[in-house]
């Protein structure tokens, strides 16, 4: 996946990376403003990153095959069984010492709007691994014609230091509003990273 992404889709893109993604189990939290954010982060990593990915993307034959081959994790709001399987897979990959990526504030492809998800807090509660904030920024040079047509010529990826003291705030049994507040705090931290 990394070779195809870097040498085919992103061959004409200048990618600047500040920081290092751990080559071990970690929860990578990042902004998600462009469909190319996951491939860009994967291209900056020496190991495959297993991202929580919208289930609707797996229904496309070509995209779905690509996502399954790279062991991405299908999830969808309102699909309890699918999501439970997703959290189980994420924990499995972390136990294999592989990083898992999650976007706390993506565009929900079913609801067609940005949604703040507290699943990241559950991930932190259930898995005692480093929490790594990442910010991706691209320079949009032209309009894309399709998902496969890269619409930028430069990408900046800033990998922050592991968050200290945040895990202690993530407690079981708290109200949803509390978890939403923690998720907003994570997004604020991500957006504060300089690219």
N, C-alpha and C positions, 0 to 999 in steps of 0.2 A: 504493500500500500504506500509506504513512504517513497519508494523508488518511482512508482507511477505518479504519485502526487507531485513530487519534487521535479522529476525529469520530464514529465509530460504537461501536466496542467500548469505548474508554477515555474516552468523553465525560463520564462522571461520576466519573472518577478524578483526584485531585489528584496531579500528578507533579512532584516536586522534583528538580532536577538540579544537582549540584555538579561543576563542571568542564566541559570542552569536548572533544567527540570531533573529532579532526583531519579536515579536509575533503580529505584526501589518503590515499595508501596507508599502511595501518597494520594490524598484527595486534591485534585487540581480544580480550583474554582475560577471561573473566567467570565468576562463579559461575552455577549453573543449578539453582535450587531450585523454580522454578515455570514452567509452560509459557508464561507471558506474559513471561518475561525477554527473549527476542529481540525481540518487538514493542515492548517498553518501551525497549530500547536503540536500536532503529531510530527510535522517536519522538523520541529525544533527539539524533539525528544529522541534519545538514543533507543528508547523502547517504545513499543506500541502503547497508545493510551486508549483505554476503553471508555468511550463517552456514552452517557445517557443520551439516547437519540430518539427523536419523534418516530413512533411506530409507523406513521403514514409513509415515511420515506422507504421503509422496507417493502412496501407493496409494489414499488416500481421494480421491474425485473433487473435492470442494469444497476441502479442504485442499491437495491436490496442485496444483490449478490456481492457487491463491493463492501457493503456494511457488514454482512455476515462473515465474509472472508477476513475482515479486519477486526472481528469480534467486538463490534459495537453493541450497546445494550438498548433494546427497544422498550420504550415507555409511552404512556398516553394518559392524560388526565381523565379520571373516571373509570379507568380499567384496573380494578384492584388486583386481580390475579396476575395480569401482565406486569404491573408495577412491583408486586411482591417478588415475582421472579427476577425482575430487574435488580432489586436490592440484594437478592441472594447471589446473583451473578457478580455484582459489584464486590461484595464481600469475598467471594471466591477468588476473584482476580487479585484483590488486595492481599489475601493470604498466600497467593502465589508470588508475592513481592512485585506486583505490577501496578502502575498508576491507573487511577480511575478519574475521569473528568466529568464535571457536572456544571451546568449553567444555571445559576439561581434565578436569572431574569431574562428568559428567552421569549421569542414570539411563539405562542402556542399555535401550531399549524391547523388545529381544529377550531379553536376559538377565534383565530385570526387577530390576535392582539397579544401584547406583552403580558406575561403573568409572573408574579413573584412566587416561586416555589420553595416550600420549606423542606423539601426532600434532602437538601444539602445538610440541614441540621440533623436529620435522622442519620445520614451517613456518618457524620462526625460523632454522634452519640454511640453508634454501633461499631465503629472501627477506630481503634486507637493508633492512628497513623498521622504523619505530618499533614498540615493543611497549607497548601501552596496557592497564593493568589496570582493570577495571570491577567494581564491586560493586552488585548490585541487591537491594533489600530492600522487601518489601511488607507492608502491615498487613492481615492476613486478618480481614475483618469478618463473613463468612458463608461457608457451604459452597456451592461451585459446583454447578450442576446438569449442566453440560456444559462442553466446551472453550470454547464461545462465551459462557459466562456468567461474567463477571469476578467473582471472589470476594474482591475487596479494594476499598477506597476511597481508599487512598493508596499511592504508590510513591516510593521514594527511590533515586536513581541517582547514585553517586559515580564520577567518572572520574578516575583517578589520573594522575600525570605519567609520561611515558615511562620505562621501566625502564632504568637506566644500569648497564653492566657485566655484565648477565646474558647477553648474546649471546656473550661471550667464553667462557662456561662450556659453551656448546652446540657440541660438537665431533663430527664424523663418526666412525663406527666404534667408539663406546663401547658397553659392555654395556647391556642393557635396564634393569638395576637402576639404573644411573647416570642414565638418562633419566627413570625413575620418580621418582628423588630430586629431579631438577630440576623435574619437574611438581608434586611436592608443595611445593617451594619457591615456585612460582608461586601455587599455591592459598593458601598461607600469606600471601603478600603481598596477594592479592585480599581475603581475609577480614580483613586488618588495616585495610582502608580503612573509615573511619567513615561511616556513613549517618545 
